[in-house]
Amino acid sequence: MRYGISILPDQSWHDARPKWERAEEIGFDHAWVFDHLVWGGLPDARWFSSVPTMTALAMVTSTIKIGSFVVSPNFRHPVSFSREVETLLDIAGDRVLLGLGAGGTPDDGLQGAPAMTPRQKVDRFQEFTLLLDRLLTDDHVSADGEYYQARDMRLVGGSVRHRVPFILAGNGPRSIRFAVRHGDAWMTTGQKAETLDEWFDGVKRACDNLDEAMADEGRSPDGFDRYLNLDASPQFSLTSLATFDDMVGRAGELGFTDVIIHWPRDGDPFRGSERVLDALAERGFPPPV
C-alpha cells in the first residue's frame, strides 16, 4: 500500500508550505492538490490554483510524487493544459501524477457555459482525455471534436506522455471501463452513503466492475494502480489511528494499491486533530495487508 495526503488550497502558500514539507518528511508517497475555481465543500473560502501550487510544491520537495485531484474539463482546454503539463514535468521531473475526472459543480457554470447533463459531462471528459493523450504524445496535432478543436499544436522535443500517468477517476461502470481502456490507473471516491459499511459496499461494487472490465479488455491487473479517497466516506480517516488502520485494511482487502487522506482541519470538511497525524508520523504506516 502507498499513502497520499491532500492539503486543501484554501490557505496561502506561506501557511501551506510547512505542511507539504512535513508530508514528505512523514513518508507519504504522494501529495494531492484539488483542482477547482471554487470548491463546493468550501464555497465561501478563498481558493488557490492547482498548477502553480503543484509547481511550488515541486520546488520545496524532492521525493514525494505530486498529483492533481482531479483536473476536469470544466474550465480547461486540452491544448493549453497540455503545455502546463509539459512545463510541470520539466520542473518536477517524473513525480507528476495526473488525476483526471469529469468535474462537478459549481465549476461547471462559472464561465457561463450552458448546463450539461451527466452523460454530456462524461462525453466531454472522454474527449478531453483522448485529445490530451495525443497532445502529450504527438507533434502537429489537429482535431475536430464535439467539444474541443486543435490546430497544428506543437510538441517539440518528443513525447512526454510516458512520463505522466493518467489516473482516471470514475465511480460508474461507463467511466470505469474508460479508465481500463485508456488510463494508467483508476481513482474512485465511492458513492455517497450514510455509513462507512454502506460506503465500502459501494466501493466493492465499483471494484467488481473494474475487475470485469479488466477481464473483458484482456488487461492484466499488474501495474494498473487503484487509488481510493478514504475521506470521501462518511468517516474521516484520521479520527484515530485505529480508524485509519481499519480503513486502510479494508481498502487493501479490496485490492487498492494507494489510499489518499486529507490533512486535518479545525472545521468541516475533514475536521480532525493534527495530534492523530503526529501519532501516525511517530508510529509509521501500517504494514501491507
ChimeraX commands (.cxc) that place a marker at each C-alpha (Angstrom):
marker #1 position 0.00,0.00,0.00 radius 0.5
marker #1 position 1.11,3.54,-0.80 radius 0.5
marker #1 position -0.17,6.58,1.06 radius 0.5
marker #1 position -1.14,10.01,-0.20 radius 0.5
marker #1 position -2.28,13.18,1.50 radius 0.5
marker #1 position -4.15,16.23,0.24 radius 0.5
marker #1 position -3.97,19.72,1.73 radius 0.5
marker #1 position -6.79,21.98,0.66 radius 0.5
marker #1 position -5.57,25.05,-1.27 radius 0.5
marker #1 position -7.69,27.44,0.78 radius 0.5
marker #1 position -4.64,28.84,2.57 radius 0.5
marker #1 position -1.71,30.92,1.43 radius 0.5
marker #1 position 1.49,29.26,0.28 radius 0.5
marker #1 position 3.23,30.76,3.32 radius 0.5
marker #1 position 0.92,28.74,5.57 radius 0.5
marker #1 position 0.72,25.63,3.41 radius 0.5
marker #1 position 4.40,25.16,2.59 radius 0.5
marker #1 position 5.44,23.74,6.01 radius 0.5
marker #1 position 2.64,21.17,5.80 radius 0.5
marker #1 position 3.69,19.99,2.37 radius 0.5
marker #1 position 7.29,19.71,3.51 radius 0.5
marker #1 position 6.22,17.77,6.58 radius 0.5
marker #1 position 4.13,15.40,4.47 radius 0.5
marker #1 position 7.32,14.36,2.68 radius 0.5
marker #1 position 9.18,14.06,5.99 radius 0.5
marker #1 position 6.45,11.81,7.41 radius 0.5
marker #1 position 6.88,9.49,4.47 radius 0.5
marker #1 position 3.78,9.98,2.37 radius 0.5
marker #1 position 4.26,8.60,-1.13 radius 0.5
marker #1 position 2.19,11.23,-2.92 radius 0.5
marker #1 position 0.70,14.68,-2.29 radius 0.5
marker #1 position -2.50,15.91,-3.95 radius 0.5
marker #1 position -3.85,19.34,-4.86 radius 0.5
marker #1 position -7.55,19.92,-5.52 radius 0.5
marker #1 position -8.20,21.47,-8.93 radius 0.5
marker #1 position -11.12,23.90,-8.82 radius 0.5
marker #1 position -12.05,27.51,-9.34 radius 0.5
marker #1 position -14.50,27.27,-6.45 radius 0.5
marker #1 position -14.90,24.11,-4.42 radius 0.5
marker #1 position -18.41,23.18,-3.35 radius 0.5
marker #1 position -17.15,21.95,0.02 radius 0.5
marker #1 position -15.94,25.47,0.93 radius 0.5
marker #1 position -17.80,27.78,-1.46 radius 0.5
marker #1 position -17.08,30.94,0.54 radius 0.5
marker #1 position -13.37,30.31,1.10 radius 0.5
marker #1 position -10.54,31.82,-0.88 radius 0.5
marker #1 position -9.05,29.27,-3.22 radius 0.5
marker #1 position -5.67,28.93,-4.91 radius 0.5
marker #1 position -4.96,27.44,-8.32 radius 0.5
marker #1 position -3.65,23.91,-8.55 radius 0.5
marker #1 position -0.89,24.03,-11.18 radius 0.5
marker #1 position 1.04,26.92,-9.57 radius 0.5
marker #1 position 0.63,25.18,-6.21 radius 0.5
marker #1 position 1.94,21.91,-7.64 radius 0.5
marker #1 position 4.87,23.79,-9.16 radius 0.5
marker #1 position 5.72,25.40,-5.82 radius 0.5
marker #1 position 5.34,22.02,-4.13 radius 0.5
marker #1 position 7.79,20.51,-6.58 radius 0.5
marker #1 position 10.35,23.18,-5.72 radius 0.5
marker #1 position 10.33,22.54,-1.95 radius 0.5
marker #1 position 10.26,18.72,-2.05 radius 0.5
marker #1 position 12.45,16.12,-3.69 radius 0.5
marker #1 position 10.91,12.64,-3.46 radius 0.5
marker #1 position 7.17,12.82,-2.92 radius 0.5
marker #1 position 5.01,12.44,-6.03 radius 0.5
marker #1 position 2.72,15.35,-6.86 radius 0.5
marker #1 position -0.84,14.78,-8.05 radius 0.5
marker #1 position -3.82,16.75,-9.34 radius 0.5
marker #1 position -7.02,15.78,-7.60 radius 0.5
marker #1 position -8.56,15.95,-10.19 radius 0.5
marker #1 position -8.28,18.02,-13.35 radius 0.5
marker #1 position -11.59,18.34,-15.19 radius 0.5
marker #1 position -12.75,19.95,-18.44 radius 0.5
marker #1 position -14.96,22.43,-16.54 radius 0.5
marker #1 position -12.55,25.30,-17.06 radius 0.5
marker #1 position -9.70,23.79,-19.05 radius 0.5
marker #1 position -8.94,23.12,-22.70 radius 0.5
marker #1 position -6.64,20.17,-23.50 radius 0.5
marker #1 position -4.47,22.24,-25.85 radius 0.5
marker #1 position -3.48,24.86,-23.28 radius 0.5
marker #1 position -3.44,22.34,-20.44 radius 0.5
marker #1 position -1.02,20.10,-22.32 radius 0.5
marker #1 position 1.52,22.92,-22.20 radius 0.5
marker #1 position 1.04,23.28,-18.45 radius 0.5
marker #1 position 1.62,19.55,-18.01 radius 0.5
marker #1 position 4.75,19.68,-20.16 radius 0.5
marker #1 position 6.09,22.59,-18.11 radius 0.5
marker #1 position 5.26,20.92,-14.80 radius 0.5
marker #1 position 7.10,17.80,-15.93 radius 0.5
marker #1 position 10.13,19.91,-16.76 radius 0.5
marker #1 position 10.14,21.33,-13.22 radius 0.5
marker #1 position 9.02,18.32,-11.17 radius 0.5
marker #1 position 10.61,15.55,-13.19 radius 0.5
marker #1 position 8.85,12.22,-13.19 radius 0.5
marker #1 position 6.98,12.93,-9.96 radius 0.5
marker #1 position 3.76,14.14,-11.59 radius 0.5
marker #1 position 0.56,12.10,-11.19 radius 0.5
marker #1 position -2.25,13.38,-13.39 radius 0.5
marker #1 position -5.67,12.71,-11.93 radius 0.5
marker #1 position -8.41,13.41,-14.47 radius 0.5
marker #1 position -12.18,13.44,-13.97 radius 0.5
marker #1 position -15.47,14.65,-15.42 radius 0.5
marker #1 position -15.88,17.50,-12.92 radius 0.5
marker #1 position -18.79,18.83,-10.92 radius 0.5
marker #1 position -20.41,21.96,-9.57 radius 0.5
marker #1 position -20.02,24.88,-9.21 radius 0.5
marker #1 position -17.00,24.92,-11.54 radius 0.5
marker #1 position -19.13,23.77,-14.45 radius 0.5
marker #1 position -21.12,27.01,-14.55 radius 0.5
marker #1 position -18.68,29.72,-13.51 radius 0.5
marker #1 position -17.68,30.61,-17.06 radius 0.5
marker #1 position -21.28,30.93,-18.17 radius 0.5
marker #1 position -21.41,27.72,-20.18 radius 0.5
marker #1 position -24.82,26.09,-20.64 radius 0.5
marker #1 position -25.72,23.37,-18.17 radius 0.5
marker #1 position -24.77,19.85,-19.22 radius 0.5
marker #1 position -26.28,16.50,-18.37 radius 0.5
marker #1 position -24.14,13.93,-16.53 radius 0.5
marker #1 position -23.82,11.95,-19.77 radius 0.5
marker #1 position -22.62,15.03,-21.65 radius 0.5
marker #1 position -20.04,15.70,-18.93 radius 0.5
marker #1 position -18.69,12.17,-19.30 radius 0.5
marker #1 position -18.68,12.52,-23.11 radius 0.5
marker #1 position -16.73,15.78,-22.80 radius 0.5
marker #1 position -14.31,14.27,-20.27 radius 0.5
marker #1 position -13.55,11.33,-22.52 radius 0.5
marker #1 position -12.92,13.60,-25.49 radius 0.5
marker #1 position -10.72,15.82,-23.29 radius 0.5
marker #1 position -8.67,12.84,-22.10 radius 0.5
marker #1 position -8.15,11.30,-25.53 radius 0.5
marker #1 position -7.07,14.61,-27.06 radius 0.5
marker #1 position -4.77,15.38,-24.13 radius 0.5
marker #1 position -3.17,11.96,-24.64 radius 0.5
marker #1 position -2.44,12.85,-28.28 radius 0.5
marker #1 position -1.15,16.30,-27.36 radius 0.5
marker #1 position 1.39,14.80,-24.95 radius 0.5
marker #1 position 2.42,12.13,-27.47 radius 0.5
marker #1 position 2.49,13.63,-30.97 radius 0.5
marker #1 position 3.69,16.78,-32.68 radius 0.5
marker #1 position 1.49,18.81,-35.05 radius 0.5
marker #1 position -1.84,17.71,-33.54 radius 0.5
marker #1 position -5.10,18.82,-35.12 radius 0.5
marker #1 position -8.57,17.71,-34.05 radius 0.5
marker #1 position -12.21,18.49,-34.67 radius 0.5
marker #1 position -14.30,17.09,-31.85 radius 0.5
marker #1 position -17.72,17.83,-30.49 radius 0.5
marker #1 position -16.26,19.78,-27.56 radius 0.5
marker #1 position -12.65,20.57,-28.48 radius 0.5
marker #1 position -10.68,21.59,-31.53 radius 0.5
marker #1 position -6.93,21.79,-32.12 radius 0.5
marker #1 position -4.93,23.27,-34.97 radius 0.5
marker #1 position -1.36,22.09,-35.52 radius 0.5
marker #1 position -0.46,22.11,-31.81 radius 0.5
marker #1 position 3.30,21.68,-31.39 radius 0.5
marker #1 position 5.15,19.28,-29.10 radius 0.5
marker #1 position 8.77,20.00,-29.92 radius 0.5
marker #1 position 11.23,17.56,-28.39 radius 0.5
marker #1 position 9.23,14.36,-28.49 radius 0.5
marker #1 position 6.56,12.59,-26.48 radius 0.5
marker #1 position 6.26,13.17,-22.74 radius 0.5
marker #1 position 3.17,11.01,-22.28 radius 0.5
marker #1 position 5.15,8.06,-20.92 radius 0.5
marker #1 position 6.35,10.28,-18.08 radius 0.5
marker #1 position 2.94,11.19,-16.69 radius 0.5
marker #1 position 0.39,8.52,-15.70 radius 0.5
marker #1 position -3.25,9.25,-16.40 radius 0.5
marker #1 position -5.18,8.32,-13.25 radius 0.5
marker #1 position -8.76,8.36,-14.46 radius 0.5
marker #1 position -11.48,8.99,-11.90 radius 0.5
marker #1 position -14.88,7.40,-12.03 radius 0.5
marker #1 position -17.47,5.56,-9.99 radius 0.5
marker #1 position -19.92,4.27,-12.59 radius 0.5
marker #1 position -19.46,1.34,-14.98 radius 0.5
marker #1 position -19.01,3.53,-18.07 radius 0.5
marker #1 position -16.25,5.63,-16.53 radius 0.5
marker #1 position -14.58,2.56,-15.08 radius 0.5
marker #1 position -14.49,0.89,-18.50 radius 0.5
marker #1 position -12.96,4.04,-19.97 radius 0.5
marker #1 position -10.28,4.06,-17.26 radius 0.5
marker #1 position -9.39,0.46,-18.09 radius 0.5
marker #1 position -9.17,1.15,-21.83 radius 0.5
marker #1 position -7.32,4.46,-21.75 radius 0.5
marker #1 position -5.86,5.05,-18.31 radius 0.5
marker #1 position -2.73,4.00,-16.47 radius 0.5
marker #1 position -4.60,3.78,-13.17 radius 0.5
marker #1 position -8.05,4.26,-11.65 radius 0.5
marker #1 position -9.22,6.56,-8.87 radius 0.5
marker #1 position -12.54,6.49,-7.03 radius 0.5
marker #1 position -14.36,8.37,-4.30 radius 0.5
marker #1 position -17.09,5.77,-3.98 radius 0.5
marker #1 position -20.75,6.66,-3.92 radius 0.5
marker #1 position -22.45,8.78,-1.25 radius 0.5
marker #1 position -23.56,6.70,1.72 radius 0.5
marker #1 position -24.86,7.15,5.26 radius 0.5
marker #1 position -22.50,4.71,6.94 radius 0.5
marker #1 position -18.95,3.51,6.43 radius 0.5
marker #1 position -20.10,-0.06,5.79 radius 0.5
marker #1 position -22.52,1.11,3.09 radius 0.5
marker #1 position -19.77,3.19,1.51 radius 0.5
marker #1 position -17.34,0.29,1.38 radius 0.5
marker #1 position -20.10,-1.90,-0.07 radius 0.5
marker #1 position -20.41,0.61,-2.91 radius 0.5
marker #1 position -16.66,0.73,-3.37 radius 0.5
marker #1 position -16.61,-3.06,-3.61 radius 0.5
marker #1 position -19.23,-2.96,-6.38 radius 0.5
marker #1 position -17.04,-0.49,-8.27 radius 0.5
marker #1 position -14.05,-2.80,-7.80 radius 0.5
marker #1 position -16.10,-5.69,-9.16 radius 0.5
marker #1 position -16.96,-3.58,-12.20 radius 0.5
marker #1 position -13.26,-2.79,-12.63 radius 0.5
marker #1 position -12.29,-6.47,-12.44 radius 0.5
marker #1 position -14.94,-7.33,-15.02 radius 0.5
marker #1 position -13.78,-4.56,-17.35 radius 0.5
marker #1 position -10.16,-5.68,-16.98 radius 0.5
marker #1 position -11.14,-9.21,-17.93 radius 0.5
marker #1 position -13.25,-8.04,-20.88 radius 0.5
marker #1 position -10.39,-5.93,-22.20 radius 0.5
marker #1 position -7.84,-8.68,-21.62 radius 0.5
marker #1 position -5.81,-6.32,-19.49 radius 0.5
marker #1 position -3.59,-7.63,-16.72 radius 0.5
marker #1 position -4.09,-6.04,-13.29 radius 0.5
marker #1 position -0.31,-5.94,-12.88 radius 0.5
marker #1 position 0.88,-2.36,-13.00 radius 0.5
marker #1 position -2.64,-0.91,-13.07 radius 0.5
marker #1 position -2.84,1.00,-9.79 radius 0.5
marker #1 position -6.05,1.66,-7.88 radius 0.5
marker #1 position -6.47,4.82,-5.79 radius 0.5
marker #1 position -9.14,5.24,-3.11 radius 0.5
marker #1 position -10.02,8.57,-1.50 radius 0.5
marker #1 position -10.76,7.38,2.04 radius 0.5
marker #1 position -12.15,10.73,3.15 radius 0.5
marker #1 position -14.93,10.68,0.58 radius 0.5
marker #1 position -16.54,8.24,3.01 radius 0.5
marker #1 position -18.80,9.31,5.89 radius 0.5
marker #1 position -15.87,8.72,8.28 radius 0.5
marker #1 position -12.78,10.95,8.42 radius 0.5
marker #1 position -9.78,8.65,8.25 radius 0.5
marker #1 position -7.68,10.48,10.86 radius 0.5
marker #1 position -10.29,10.41,13.60 radius 0.5
marker #1 position -7.93,8.00,15.33 radius 0.5
marker #1 position -5.09,5.65,14.43 radius 0.5
marker #1 position -7.47,2.73,14.88 radius 0.5
marker #1 position -9.89,4.27,12.37 radius 0.5
marker #1 position -7.06,4.90,9.92 radius 0.5
marker #1 position -5.74,1.34,10.22 radius 0.5
marker #1 position -9.22,-0.14,9.81 radius 0.5
marker #1 position -9.99,1.87,6.66 radius 0.5
marker #1 position -6.58,1.19,5.12 radius 0.5
marker #1 position -7.00,-2.51,5.84 radius 0.5
marker #1 position -10.41,-2.61,4.20 radius 0.5
marker #1 position -9.05,-0.78,1.15 radius 0.5
marker #1 position -6.22,-3.28,0.89 radius 0.5
marker #1 position -8.64,-6.21,1.03 radius 0.5
marker #1 position -10.43,-4.72,-2.00 radius 0.5
marker #1 position -7.21,-4.59,-3.97 radius 0.5
marker #1 position -6.37,-0.90,-3.74 radius 0.5
marker #1 position -2.71,-0.08,-4.19 radius 0.5
marker #1 position -2.98,3.51,-2.95 radius 0.5
marker #1 position -5.09,5.45,-0.47 radius 0.5
marker #1 position -5.47,9.20,-0.12 radius 0.5
marker #1 position -6.34,11.08,3.08 radius 0.5
marker #1 position -6.54,14.76,4.00 radius 0.5
marker #1 position -4.68,17.00,6.37 radius 0.5
marker #1 position -6.88,17.51,9.46 radius 0.5
marker #1 position -8.67,20.84,9.68 radius 0.5
marker #1 position -10.19,22.80,12.57 radius 0.5
marker #1 position -13.60,22.75,10.93 radius 0.5
marker #1 position -15.56,20.81,8.35 radius 0.5
marker #1 position -14.74,19.28,5.99 radius 0.5
marker #1 position -12.02,16.92,7.23 radius 0.5
marker #1 position -12.42,18.08,10.81 radius 0.5
marker #1 position -9.80,16.43,12.97 radius 0.5
marker #1 position -6.78,16.87,15.18 radius 0.5
marker #1 position -3.22,17.12,13.95 radius 0.5
marker #1 position -2.31,15.11,17.05 radius 0.5
marker #1 position -3.51,11.99,15.21 radius 0.5
marker #1 position -1.27,12.88,12.27 radius 0.5
marker #1 position 1.59,13.41,14.73 radius 0.5
marker #1 position 0.94,9.97,16.20 radius 0.5
marker #1 position 0.93,8.44,12.72 radius 0.5
marker #1 position 4.22,10.13,11.96 radius 0.5
marker #1 position 5.74,8.77,15.15 radius 0.5
marker #1 position 4.38,5.25,14.70 radius 0.5
marker #1 position 4.67,4.89,10.95 radius 0.5
marker #1 position 2.24,3.47,8.42 radius 0.5
marker #1 position 0.66,0.05,8.97 radius 0.5
marker #1 position 2.25,-2.90,7.20 radius 0.5
marker #1 position 0.72,-4.06,3.90 radius 0.5
marker #1 position -2.37,-6.31,4.12 radius 0.5
marker link #1:1,2 radius 0.2
marker link #1:2,3 radius 0.2
marker link #1:3,4 radius 0.2
marker link #1:4,5 radius 0.2
marker link #1:5,6 radius 0.2
marker link #1:6,7 radius 0.2
marker link #1:7,8 radius 0.2
marker link #1:8,9 radius 0.2
marker link #1:9,10 radius 0.2
marker link #1:10,11 radius 0.2
marker link #1:11,12 radius 0.2
marker link #1:12,13 radius 0.2
marker link #1:13,14 radius 0.2
marker link #1:14,15 radius 0.2
marker link #1:15,16 radius 0.2
marker link #1:16,17 radius 0.2
marker link #1:17,18 radius 0.2
marker link #1:18,19 radius 0.2
marker link #1:19,20 radius 0.2
marker link #1:20,21 radius 0.2
marker link #1:21,22 radius 0.2
marker link #1:22,23 radius 0.2
marker link #1:23,24 radius 0.2
marker link #1:24,25 radius 0.2
marker link #1:25,26 radius 0.2
marker link #1:26,27 radius 0.2
marker link #1:27,28 radius 0.2
marker link #1:28,29 radius 0.2
marker link #1:29,30 radius 0.2
marker link #1:30,31 radius 0.2
marker link #1:31,32 radius 0.2
marker link #1:32,33 radius 0.2
marker link #1:33,34 radius 0.2
marker link #1:34,35 radius 0.2
marker link #1:35,36 radius 0.2
marker link #1:36,37 radius 0.2
marker link #1:37,38 radius 0.2
marker link #1:38,39 radius 0.2
marker link #1:39,40 radius 0.2
marker link #1:40,41 radius 0.2
marker link #1:41,42 radius 0.2
marker link #1:42,43 radius 0.2
marker link #1:43,44 radius 0.2
marker link #1:44,45 radius 0.2
marker link #1:45,46 radius 0.2
marker link #1:46,47 radius 0.2
marker link #1:47,48 radius 0.2
marker link #1:48,49 radius 0.2
marker link #1:49,50 radius 0.2
marker link #1:50,51 radius 0.2
marker link #1:51,52 radius 0.2
marker link #1:52,53 radius 0.2
marker link #1:53,54 radius 0.2
marker link #1:54,55 radius 0.2
marker link #1:55,56 radius 0.2
marker link #1:56,57 radius 0.2
marker link #1:57,58 radius 0.2
marker link #1:58,59 radius 0.2
marker link #1:59,60 radius 0.2
marker link #1:60,61 radius 0.2
marker link #1:61,62 radius 0.2
marker link #1:62,63 radius 0.2
marker link #1:63,64 radius 0.2
marker link #1:64,65 radius 0.2
marker link #1:65,66 radius 0.2
marker link #1:66,67 radius 0.2
marker link #1:67,68 radius 0.2
marker link #1:68,69 radius 0.2
marker link #1:69,70 radius 0.2
marker link #1:70,71 radius 0.2
marker link #1:71,72 radius 0.2
marker link #1:72,73 radius 0.2
marker link #1:73,74 radius 0.2
marker link #1:74,75 radius 0.2
marker link #1:75,76 radius 0.2
marker link #1:76,77 radius 0.2
marker link #1:77,78 radius 0.2
marker link #1:78,79 radius 0.2
marker link #1:79,80 radius 0.2
marker link #1:80,81 radius 0.2
marker link #1:81,82 radius 0.2
marker link #1:82,83 radius 0.2
marker link #1:83,84 radius 0.2
marker link #1:84,85 radius 0.2
marker link #1:85,86 radius 0.2
marker link #1:86,87 radius 0.2
marker link #1:87,88 radius 0.2
marker link #1:88,89 radius 0.2
marker link #1:89,90 radius 0.2
marker link #1:90,91 radius 0.2
marker link #1:91,92 radius 0.2
marker link #1:92,93 radius 0.2
marker link #1:93,94 radius 0.2
marker link #1:94,95 radius 0.2
marker link #1:95,96 radius 0.2
marker link #1:96,97 radius 0.2
marker link #1:97,98 radius 0.2
marker link #1:98,99 radius 0.2
marker link #1:99,100 radius 0.2
marker link #1:100,101 radius 0.2
marker link #1:101,102 radius 0.2
marker link #1:102,103 radius 0.2
marker link #1:103,104 radius 0.2
marker link #1:104,105 radius 0.2
marker link #1:105,106 radius 0.2
marker link #1:106,107 radius 0.2
marker link #1:107,108 radius 0.2
marker link #1:108,109 radius 0.2
marker link #1:109,110 radius 0.2
marker link #1:110,111 radius 0.2
marker link #1:111,112 radius 0.2
marker link #1:112,113 radius 0.2
marker link #1:113,114 radius 0.2
marker link #1:114,115 radius 0.2
marker link #1:115,116 radius 0.2
marker link #1:116,117 radius 0.2
marker link #1:117,118 radius 0.2
marker link #1:118,119 radius 0.2
marker link #1:119,120 radius 0.2
marker link #1:120,121 radius 0.2
marker link #1:121,122 radius 0.2
marker link #1:122,123 radius 0.2
marker link #1:123,124 radius 0.2
marker link #1:124,125 radius 0.2
marker link #1:125,126 radius 0.2
marker link #1:126,127 radius 0.2
marker link #1:127,128 radius 0.2
marker link #1:128,129 radius 0.2
marker link #1:129,130 radius 0.2
marker link #1:130,131 radius 0.2
marker link #1:131,132 radius 0.2
marker link #1:132,133 radius 0.2
marker link #1:133,134 radius 0.2
marker link #1:134,135 radius 0.2
marker link #1:135,136 radius 0.2
marker link #1:136,137 radius 0.2
marker link #1:137,138 radius 0.2
marker link #1:138,139 radius 0.2
marker link #1:139,140 radius 0.2
marker link #1:140,141 radius 0.2
marker link #1:141,142 radius 0.2
marker link #1:142,143 radius 0.2
marker link #1:143,144 radius 0.2
marker link #1:144,145 radius 0.2
marker link #1:145,146 radius 0.2
marker link #1:146,147 radius 0.2
marker link #1:147,148 radius 0.2
marker link #1:148,149 radius 0.2
marker link #1:149,150 radius 0.2
marker link #1:150,151 radius 0.2
marker link #1:151,152 radius 0.2
marker link #1:152,153 radius 0.2
marker link #1:153,154 radius 0.2
marker link #1:154,155 radius 0.2
marker link #1:155,156 radius 0.2
marker link #1:156,157 radius 0.2
marker link #1:157,158 radius 0.2
marker link #1:158,159 radius 0.2
marker link #1:159,160 radius 0.2
marker link #1:160,161 radius 0.2
marker link #1:161,162 radius 0.2
marker link #1:162,163 radius 0.2
marker link #1:163,164 radius 0.2
marker link #1:164,165 radius 0.2
marker link #1:165,166 radius 0.2
marker link #1:166,167 radius 0.2
marker link #1:167,168 radius 0.2
marker link #1:168,169 radius 0.2
marker link #1:169,170 radius 0.2
marker link #1:170,171 radius 0.2
marker link #1:171,172 radius 0.2
marker link #1:172,173 radius 0.2
marker link #1:173,174 radius 0.2
marker link #1:174,175 radius 0.2
marker link #1:175,176 radius 0.2
marker link #1:176,177 radius 0.2
marker link #1:177,178 radius 0.2
marker link #1:178,179 radius 0.2
marker link #1:179,180 radius 0.2
marker link #1:180,181 radius 0.2
marker link #1:181,182 radius 0.2
marker link #1:182,183 radius 0.2
marker link #1:183,184 radius 0.2
marker link #1:184,185 radius 0.2
marker link #1:185,186 radius 0.2
marker link #1:186,187 radius 0.2
marker link #1:187,188 radius 0.2
marker link #1:188,189 radius 0.2
marker link #1:189,190 radius 0.2
marker link #1:190,191 radius 0.2
marker link #1:191,192 radius 0.2
marker link #1:192,193 radius 0.2
marker link #1:193,194 radius 0.2
marker link #1:194,195 radius 0.2
marker link #1:195,196 radius 0.2
marker link #1:196,197 radius 0.2
marker link #1:197,198 radius 0.2
marker link #1:198,199 radius 0.2
marker link #1:199,200 radius 0.2
marker link #1:200,201 radius 0.2
marker link #1:201,202 radius 0.2
marker link #1:202,203 radius 0.2
marker link #1:203,204 radius 0.2
marker link #1:204,205 radius 0.2
marker link #1:205,206 radius 0.2
marker link #1:206,207 radius 0.2
marker link #1:207,208 radius 0.2
marker link #1:208,209 radius 0.2
marker link #1:209,210 radius 0.2
marker link #1:210,211 radius 0.2
marker link #1:211,212 radius 0.2
marker link #1:212,213 radius 0.2
marker link #1:213,214 radius 0.2
marker link #1:214,215 radius 0.2
marker link #1:215,216 radius 0.2
marker link #1:216,217 radius 0.2
marker link #1:217,218 radius 0.2
marker link #1:218,219 radius 0.2
marker link #1:219,220 radius 0.2
marker link #1:220,221 radius 0.2
marker link #1:221,222 radius 0.2
marker link #1:222,223 radius 0.2
marker link #1:223,224 radius 0.2
marker link #1:224,225 radius 0.2
marker link #1:225,226 radius 0.2
marker link #1:226,227 radius 0.2
marker link #1:227,228 radius 0.2
marker link #1:228,229 radius 0.2
marker link #1:229,230 radius 0.2
marker link #1:230,231 radius 0.2
marker link #1:231,232 radius 0.2
marker link #1:232,233 radius 0.2
marker link #1:233,234 radius 0.2
marker link #1:234,235 radius 0.2
marker link #1:235,236 radius 0.2
marker link #1:236,237 radius 0.2
marker link #1:237,238 radius 0.2
marker link #1:238,239 radius 0.2
marker link #1:239,240 radius 0.2
marker link #1:240,241 radius 0.2
marker link #1:241,242 radius 0.2
marker link #1:242,243 radius 0.2
marker link #1:243,244 radius 0.2
marker link #1:244,245 radius 0.2
marker link #1:245,246 radius 0.2
marker link #1:246,247 radius 0.2
marker link #1:247,248 radius 0.2
marker link #1:248,249 radius 0.2
marker link #1:249,250 radius 0.2
marker link #1:250,251 radius 0.2
marker link #1:251,252 radius 0.2
marker link #1:252,253 radius 0.2
marker link #1:253,254 radius 0.2
marker link #1:254,255 radius 0.2
marker link #1:255,256 radius 0.2
marker link #1:256,257 radius 0.2
marker link #1:257,258 radius 0.2
marker link #1:258,259 radius 0.2
marker link #1:259,260 radius 0.2
marker link #1:260,261 radius 0.2
marker link #1:261,262 radius 0.2
marker link #1:262,263 radius 0.2
marker link #1:263,264 radius 0.2
marker link #1:264,265 radius 0.2
marker link #1:265,266 radius 0.2
marker link #1:266,267 radius 0.2
marker link #1:267,268 radius 0.2
marker link #1:268,269 radius 0.2
marker link #1:269,270 radius 0.2
marker link #1:270,271 radius 0.2
marker link #1:271,272 radius 0.2
marker link #1:272,273 radius 0.2
marker link #1:273,274 radius 0.2
marker link #1:274,275 radius 0.2
marker link #1:275,276 radius 0.2
marker link #1:276,277 radius 0.2
marker link #1:277,278 radius 0.2
marker link #1:278,279 radius 0.2
marker link #1:279,280 radius 0.2
marker link #1:280,281 radius 0.2
marker link #1:281,282 radius 0.2
marker link #1:282,283 radius 0.2
marker link #1:283,284 radius 0.2
marker link #1:284,285 radius 0.2
marker link #1:285,286 radius 0.2
marker link #1:286,287 radius 0.2
marker link #1:287,288 radius 0.2
marker link #1:288,289 radius 0.2
view
